Amino acid sequence: MKIAIIGCGNMGMAFANSFIQYNLVSKEDLLLIEKNKERGAVLQEQKAGVVVDTISEKISAVDLVILSVKPQDYASVANELSALLQANQIVLTIMAGIPISKLQESLKHDLIVRAMPNTPALLGMGMTAFAAAPAVGIADVRKVENLINSTGRAVFLEDEALIDAVTGLSGSGPAYFFYLIKSMIDAGIAMGFDPAMSALLVKQTMLGSYHLMQTSDKSLDELIQAVASKGGTTEAALKTFAEMHVGEGLQQGIFAARDRAVELAK
């Protein structure tokens, strides 16, 4: 395949690097469009692909165009891109909020796939959900899925409306875990540990708990109860969390992220 990526920040390059790593595209067939001169110079030095700073007729020769710009920058990109797209090209967007229908209208193009990845894609451990316009054939959906799988795992959604929920749940999700871990580390420091020791205690606890969750046949409620003996220390912590509505607050934050994704489309 020949692929163009418009916007070569962290997520755009996570996709590019995974495609190259798994031999899904050669560097000669990877067009990287980066308008930031400094960023472009770095990519040139890294020889990450064919690096250019403008959307030009070169884009008409690729099979797949990946839109990896900020949603607020999309309007200017659409004006340039719409005049160059070919009828058989697939456009894969990883921008938050902007629905397929709006992309079809602004690009004057039917073959749109909308995806929402997250930052662990940088390590090939991402979670990406995607949906496709009805005009995109099953063969092309599978091709896109194969590409996305190189960055971690992919799930196809029949209902595009759920992409905004994915944005709030897994797209923004890494930040929630980092927030929780930071809060635990800060608690350790407040109790007398130096920062490095507190971080070690919390991060290894997180890692071990993840693997226990993945390998156990118990539900999350059962795993919680296995740690929280009646009248014990864990129960005291969980009682405080409940009194302070920590779980409800976390859920409301996720809903807020989803709602912001919807707002970005307006």
Secondary structure as the mmCIF struct_conf table of DSSP 4:
data_model
#
loop_
_struct_conf.conf_type_id
_struct_conf.id
_struct_conf.beg_label_comp_id
_struct_conf.beg_label_asym_id
_struct_conf.beg_label_seq_id
_struct_conf.end_label_comp_id
_struct_conf.end_label_asym_id
_struct_conf.end_label_seq_id
STRN STRN1 ILE A 3 ILE A 6
BEND BEND1 GLY A 9 GLY A 9
HELX_RH_AL_P HELX_RH_AL_P1 ASN A 10 GLN A 21
TURN_TY1_P TURN_TY1_P1 TYR A 22 ASN A 23
BEND BEND2 LEU A 24 VAL A 25
HELX_RH_3T_P HELX_RH_3T_P1 LYS A 27 ASP A 29
STRN STRN2 LEU A 30 ILE A 33
HELX_RH_AL_P HELX_RH_AL_P2 LYS A 37 GLN A 46
TURN_TY1_P TURN_TY1_P2 LYS A 47 LYS A 47
BEND BEND3 GLY A 49 GLY A 49
STRN STRN3 VAL A 50 VAL A 52
BEND BEND4 ASP A 53 THR A 54
HELX_RH_3T_P HELX_RH_3T_P2 GLU A 57 ALA A 61
BEND BEND5 ASP A 63 ASP A 63
STRN STRN4 LEU A 64 LEU A 67
BEND BEND6 VAL A 69 VAL A 69
HELX_RH_3T_P HELX_RH_3T_P3 PRO A 71 ASP A 73
HELX_RH_AL_P HELX_RH_AL_P3 TYR A 74 LEU A 81
TURN_TY1_P TURN_TY1_P3 SER A 82 LEU A 84
TURN_TY1_P TURN_TY1_P4 ALA A 87 ASN A 88
STRN STRN5 ILE A 90 THR A 93
BEND BEND7 ALA A 96 GLY A 97
HELX_RH_AL_P HELX_RH_AL_P4 ILE A 100 LEU A 107
TURN_TY1_P TURN_TY1_P5 LYS A 108 LYS A 108
BEND BEND8 ASP A 110 ASP A 110
STRN STRN6 ILE A 112 MET A 116
HELX_RH_3T_P HELX_RH_3T_P4 THR A 119 LEU A 123
TURN_TY1_P TURN_TY1_P6 GLY A 124 GLY A 124
STRN STRN7 GLY A 126 ALA A 132
TURN_TY1_P TURN_TY1_P7 PRO A 134 ALA A 135
BEND BEND9 VAL A 136 VAL A 136
HELX_RH_AL_P HELX_RH_AL_P5 ILE A 138 ASN A 149
TURN_TY1_P TURN_TY1_P8 SER A 150 THR A 151
STRN STRN8 GLY A 152 PHE A 156
BEND BEND10 GLU A 158 GLU A 158
TURN_TY1_P TURN_TY1_P9 GLU A 160 ALA A 161
HELX_RH_AL_P HELX_RH_AL_P6 LEU A 162 VAL A 166
HELX_RH_PI_P HELX_RH_PI_P1 THR A 167 GLY A 171
BEND BEND11 SER A 172 SER A 172
HELX_RH_AL_P HELX_RH_AL_P7 GLY A 173 ALA A 190
TURN_TY1_P TURN_TY1_P10 MET A 191 GLY A 192
HELX_RH_AL_P HELX_RH_AL_P8 PRO A 195 THR A 215
BEND BEND12 ASP A 217 LYS A 218
HELX_RH_AL_P HELX_RH_AL_P9 LEU A 220 VAL A 227
TURN_TY1_P TURN_TY1_P11 LYS A 230 GLY A 231
BEND BEND13 GLY A 232 GLY A 232
HELX_RH_AL_P HELX_RH_AL_P10 THR A 233 GLU A 243
TURN_TY1_P TURN_TY1_P12 MET A 244 HIS A 245
HELX_RH_AL_P HELX_RH_AL_P11 VAL A 246 LEU A 264
TURN_TY1_P TURN_TY1_P13 ALA A 265 ALA A 265
#
